[in-house]
Amino acid sequence: MSLSFRRRDRDGNVHHYFIPFDPLAVIALVGISMGFALPALFAFRNVVHHSPLNVALAIGFALAVGFGSFAVAKLSVIHGGTLISFGPGLMTTPMRRFYVFGYVVMTCAGLLAALFAMVA
């Protein structure tokens, strides 16, 4: 079995690309990921039951760090004169990294907060 992708080049010619794909490999990857995820979830549950205040403070700190990074990156664009912008298009490279870092940290902390609410 293979995945096929249809692409056009600059001249308008159509090319088909076939990539070998084994669906059983996806099943194996899902099984391996569950093998790692379930013990991590059980460990998180045990930590939450032993010290919920420390876990809540750590999640809150992670959310604050993520939002702070995001805000610093956005303030650089606002300082440049653009009040409303979407995405990191107008940012310098270091500010783009702050922007992405902030979003990644906020997403991870948000998922942990949701998991904390389910476990606690």
Long-range contacts (C-beta under 8 A, 24 or more apart in sequence): 41-115, 44-112, 44-115, 44-119, 45-119, 48-116, 48-119, 48-120, 49-119, 52-116, 52-120, 55-116, 56-116, 59-109, 59-112, 59-113, 59-116, 62-105, 62-108, 62-109, 62-112, 63-105, 63-106, 63-109, 63-110, 63-113, 65-105, 66-101, 66-102, 66-103, 66-104, 66-105, 66-106, 66-107, 66-108, 66-109, 67-102, 67-106, 68-102, 69-98, 69-99, 69-101, 69-102, 69-105, 70-98, 70-99, 70-102, 70-103, 70-106, 71-102, 72-98, 72-102, 73-98, 73-99, 73-102, 74-99
